């Protein structure tokens, strides 16, 4: 494609360099853009008119839409017109309003899994949206999925069967666990190395919350709750033989236990905002230190130190 331009009174032809860019370069450019902006680039060149339907990186952000309903309609429209014969390597969905369309996120999961080479393509998936997710277990077919970030979702899924997963971020999620007394969400994530869960709520009669993962090296826990409250009777059991770094941030401290030797632990970072001076809290802290006695570095908040000194003085 060429265009006529006038320069110093002379009309010349200007070459359309956009149309000559290889697909790989165009896709790389699109990978940094919101999906809405990607679609709008179709007016820049005839060759770019339909290239958006085959991009491997999809970024859906609601910040450029006035209403969540418009955003939801756009996502559905984009997915329905996308070339299903092409693969998705990375997908980000970020919506700061509650999603009314109950099928939206499940449609995202269908898009990720219903591709020609699901075993070797999708690597990173981020879902940041207040919604109910029914098809989360469907992601287990994605053997290439290495990073999964879930924020504000609600689900009845009680296990994560993602063997290839290495990084898992759970933030402000709600899990309906039924009548199970013992819960082990991550036992099938055999290659998981990094686990971060923040302000996650688990609804049910849970007495034992087990974290078992043979390759886990980094564990970050903050705001863990059973039925939206701190349950002193709930025990967190660590079956993480390769754990190196443990971080805990909360207003209270759970009981921790481990039936295996956590000999690889190098650093413990604990920040507990105790508002009352309770000797039982000190005992829980001591028990935690006992199961991580090989740690070389220990970082404690000022509040923890104050409570520890006060409790020791009372004893």
N, C-alpha and C positions, 0 to 999 in steps of 0.2 A: 504494500500500500504506500502511495506517495501523496503528498499534498503540495498545492501550488502556493508559493509565498512571494511577496513583492519586496525586493530589496534594491534601494537606490533607483527606483523606477523600472526595474527589470523583474520580470516574473520568472522564477526559477522553480525547479522541483526539489522538494525536501524529502529525503528518504525516511520512512517510518521504521526506526530502529527497534521500537517496542515489539513489532511483529516478528522480528528476527531473533529475539531472545529465545534460547532453548527452554523447553518446559521445565527442566530441573531448576534453572535460575528463577523462573517465574514462580514456581512452587515455593522456593526458598523465600522469596519476597512475601508471598501470601501467608507464609507460616507465622509472620510477625503481626499480621493484621487481624482485626475483628472480621468475622464472617460477613457482616453487613458491608464493610468497606471492600472486602474481596469481591462481592457481587457488583458493587458500584464501579469497579475497575473495568467491567465488561464494555463500558462506553469508550474506553481509551483506544481500542484497536479492534478491528474485525476479528483478528486471531484470538484476542482475549475475550471475545464475547461469551464463549462457552467453556473456557478453560477452568473457571471456578468450580465446575461440577466434578472435577477430578482431583482437587487438591488433597494431599494426604494429611494435612494438619488443619484441624477445625477449631476455631476459637469463637464461642458464643458468649457475648457479654451483654447484659441488659442495660448497661450504662448509657447506651446511645438511643434508648427507646423511652418514650414518655410514659407508657403504661406497660405493665407486665403482660397483658393480653396481646399487645402488638409484638412483643418479644417472642412469646410462645407461638404465635401464628407464623412469625418469620422462621423460627427453628424448624417447625413442621414443614413449611414450604421449602426451605433449603434442603432438608433431608429427602423429601419426596422427589425433588428434581436432581438430586445428586446421582452421578454415574455409579451404579451399584457394582460395576465390574472393577472398580478401582479400590485400593486399600486405604485404610486409615492408620497412621502411625502414632498420632497424638490427638487427643481431643480434650478441650476445656469448656466446661459449661459453668458460667458464673451468673447467678441471679440473686439479687439482694431482696427481692420481694417474694412472698409466698406464692408458689406455683399452683394455679387453679386447675390446670390440665393434668389430671392424674396419670395420663399416658406419656407425658413428654419425656421424662427421664428414661422410662422403659424403651421408648423409641430410640433414644440415644444409644442405649445398650444394644438394641437390635442392629443399629447402624454399625456399631463397632464389631459385633460378632458375625453379622451376615455379610461377609466379604469373601472374595475368592481365596485369600491366603491368611486366614485369621490366626494360623499357628505361628506365623513369622512376621507379622506386621505391627499390630498395636502394642506400643511400649509404655505410653503414659496416658492415664485417664484421670481427669479431675472433674468431680461433680460437686459444685458449691450451690446448693439450692434447698430451700425448705419444702420438702415433698416426701411422699411415700414411694419407696422403690421396691418393686416386687421381683424384678428379674436379676437381682444382684448375683445369684448363683450361676446364672448363664455365662458370666465372665470366666468361669473356670475353663472354658474351651480355649481361651486366649493364652496359649503357652508362652507367648513372647511378652506378656504384660509384666513389667518390672516395677512400675511405680503407680500406686493407686492412692488418690486423695479424695476423701468423702467428708463433706461438711454439711451439717444441718439436715441430713436425711433421716427418715424413719424406715425401719425394716424389721421383718420377722426372721431374717436370716440369723442363725446362731453359729454358723461356721463359715470360715473363709477358705474355700478349697481352691487356692491359687498357687500351685507348686513353684511357678517361676518368679513369683513376686519377691522383690528385695526391699522395697520401701513402702510402708503403709502408714498413712496419716488419717486418723479419725478425729474429727473435731465437731463438738456439739451434735453428736448423733444419738438417736434413740433406738434401742434394740428391744423388741418384744420377745422375751425368752420363755414364756409359758410357765410351766410348773417344774422346770429343771432346777435341781438343787446345785448341780455342779456344771460349770460352763467353761469350755475350752475353745475359744473362737479361732485360734491360730494354729491348731495342731497340724493342719494340712498345708500350711505355708512353710514347707521344709527348707526353703532357701531364703527365708526372710532374715534380713540383716538389721533393718532399722524399723522400729515401731514407736509411733507417737500417738497417744490418744489423750484428748483434752476435752473436759466437760461432757463426757459421754455417759448416758443414763441407760441402765439395764433393768428392765421391768420383769419381775418374777421372783420366785422364792429362792434366790441364789445364796448359798452358804459358802461356796468355794468358787473363786474366779481364777482359773488356771491359765497361765501364759506359758505354753510349751512350744519351743521352736529351737531346733538343734543348731542353727547358724546365727541366731540373734546376737548382735554385739552391742546395740544401742537401744535402750529402753527409756522412754520419757512418759511419765504418768502425771496428769494433773486433772483435778476435778472429777475423779471417778465416783459415780454414785449408783446405788441400787435403789430403785423406786424413788428417785429424786431426793434422797437423803443419805447422810452418812450412817452406814450400818456397821457398828462396832463388831458384830458377830460374823461379818463376812471376811474371809481370809483370802488373800492373794497369794497363790502358790507359783513359784518361779521354777520352771523346768527348762532353763536356758543355760546349758553347760558352757557356752562360749561368750557369755555376757561380759562386756568390758566396761561399759559406761552406763550408770544408772542415775536417772534424774527424777526427782519427785517434788512436786509443788502442789500444795493444797492447804486448806484451813484446818485439816485434821490428818491423822495418820492411821492407815489400816494395819492390821496384823499381816505380816509377811512370813511365808514358810518356804522351805525347799527341801526336797528329799535327795537332791544331788549336790555334789561339791561344786560351788561356784568359784573355781580356782582362778579363772581368768579375769575377774573383776579388777579394774585398775583405778576407777574413780567413782565416787559417790557424791552426788550433789543434792542436798535436801534443804528445802525451804518450806517450813510448816508454820503458818500464822496462828499459833495457839493464842486464844484469848483468855483462857483460864489455865491456872497452874494445876496440873493433874499428874500424879505420880504414875498412873497407868500409861500415860503417853510416853514417859521416859522408858518404861519397860518395853513398850513396842519398839522404840528406837533402838534399845539395846539388842533386842531380838533380831532386828534388821541388820545391825552391825555384826552379829554373830554369824549369820548366814553369808555375809560378804566380808568376812574377816581378812581376806587376802588383799583387800583394796589398799592401794598405795597412797591415794589422795582422797581426802574427805573434805567437802565444802558444806558448811552449815550456815544457815541464816542467823542473824543476830538474835532473833526471837527464840530460835531453838536453843541457842547457847544459854540465854537467860533462864528459860524454863528448866533446862538440864541442871544448871547450878542451883536453882531454887529447890528442885526436887531432890537433889543429892543432899542439900542442907537439911531438908525435912526428914529424910531417911536417917 
